[in-house]
Amino acid sequence: MGAGAGNGPVRVALIGSGRMGAFHGRTLATGLPQARLVAVADPAPGAAERLAGELGADRFYTDAAEAFADPEVDAVVIAAPARFHADLVVAAAAAGKAVFCEKPMATTLADADRAIEAARAAGVPLQVGFNRRFAPDWAAARALLDDGTVGSPRLLRSVTRDPGGFDPSRVPVDTIFLETLIHDFDTLMFLNPGAAPVEVYATADALVEPDWKDRGLRDTAVVMVKFDNGAVGVAEACFEASYGYDVRGEVFGSAGMATMGDGRTTGMAFSGAVGRVVDTARSDQALLAGAYVAELSAFADTVRAGTDAAVDGQDARAALAIALAAAQSARTGLPVRIAELSA
């Protein structure tokens, strides 16, 4: 590890200062005693300088390569647009920096393999931002799976419903699979430990923005995943939920069932003249704030201790394989065997 690892705080450069980058930057600057934000990089004029100033980072760059070359940086958090992720992982690893990369780590299996190999060759940890593994509900369910309380998984479910308000012109083709449902695909893997996906069937449509369907937009999807242990998982997503941001999960096994999430900001319910009302989260950052902090805390601990990442490049590749198979299935109307995917 570079200077600053070990017992001292991990010195981190943030790559990307958009919505999620700024959120991670605030966590690194104020929420983690074992990490310190020292630099921000973003190609947009003035963006890195503004965020670095707000968060008290020492340096800012318009070229991520400058952050990778900085000897005062031990690790990087990549929150740039998805199409740049694999190249940034490879470059950061080649510079000897520990890497945390937002999902998806790559958009093709070949690029995923390239990123994994770069981290392996450099001997640096590579963690990917599948935050639900760090949310209390999901972590508790996994503990019940690991100790046998749930028994053998039989049926699994994962749900993501965004609060809406998106600009359809800014949504690339297959975003619902590669950037939204990829969380759910990782969740299905997380809730079925040791199993491998073998076949995927998906259906998708433009139900929120039907006028954009002919331009390739799909904003609503359901995906079925068959696993080699016989379990079947279902993942569903929609880009608009009138009541807020909704993330849920379920694993039904031979000895019981665990359910996760209900979208509430607290456990409080108000009963009045109009009935019973609960407050629901309106964004991913509101609902999963603790999980976002926990994943970066785990990354910092990994860098300091020199241990393996809690959710690594192979995990990211497995979720990506399901996402690519789902996109292909939605286009063809046919099930897709994972083994038949080309890199």
Phi, psi and omega in degrees: 000153179284176178301140181103343174279194183075231183278338180278171178294144176286127181271117192244138169255132177267129179250104183108125185240026178284202185305307182284325178299315179297322179296312177298322180299317178296321177298314181295325184281330189229346190249356185230108179295337182269006178221157177219128177281119183247343183205154175228136177234134178198132183287342181292131183305124176082348186293312181294320180298317181297311184291320178301319178295318179297324188259358177079022176286147185289323190224159177217148184222150170266350180238120180301332180301329178292323176293321180294328181276352185287118181291346179272006179250125177267327189210160178233148171245115185264117179227034176279173176304149189303325185294343180262353190302308186300314181297322179292320177300313181299314181293319180295316180297319180298332178274001177083017181266139170295146189233127163248126182235131174298156177285154346284149180294332180204169178246358171226156179293326178297318178291325176298316179297322179297318180293316180299315181294323179297317179293320179296314182296325181276346181070033180247150177289146176230113179244143182243145191280063171267087192290337185296333176300337183259357177283139186306317181300313184289320178296322179293321178296319179296323178298322178291329175290317183293327180266005175088000184298322180279340184081203180280127179299137178240309179232136180230152180214141175218137188230135170227122175232115181280160184280359178088192181080017182274159177263110185299335180289345182254012181256107179296156176304139178072011177303322184298331178272315188279334186238340178255295183293344179301329173298317182291324178295319176296322178299316178301320177294318181297325182270003177225062189300136178087350181266157179239140176287140181241330183212144184228136172229133184224149170227141184210153181207171174254089182262337177275316181234071185299334180293345182261003183299317182294344177264011172098358181288135170232119185246001180217130184208151172229134184230132174252133181237123175264137181249161183287350175264009178093344180292153178235130179246147176235129176239137179224151180210151172213143183277001180213120172233123186296339186260003176125205181263125190231117178230125181218161177211162179204139171228123179252121183237184184292341182242001180161189184221142174239135177239148186226137170079144172212008174082357181283146174281330175215176176276003183284139172232135178257127177253125181211200185297331182271000182116208182256130185233138174235151176275133179245150180292146182249003177203161177298322182291331177285314184289322188244028183306314181296324180292321178298319178293317183296324181291322177288327175297317178296322178296314180299319178296322178298315180296316182294321185270345182071030181261177179285150179292148181293326176222112196248191183297325178294322175299317180295320179296319180297317178293322179296321179300319177295317181299316180294321177295321179296316179298318179294318179296319180296327179286322187265339185078012184238152174294152182236128175280130179303320183295341182271354179290138174268155179291000000 
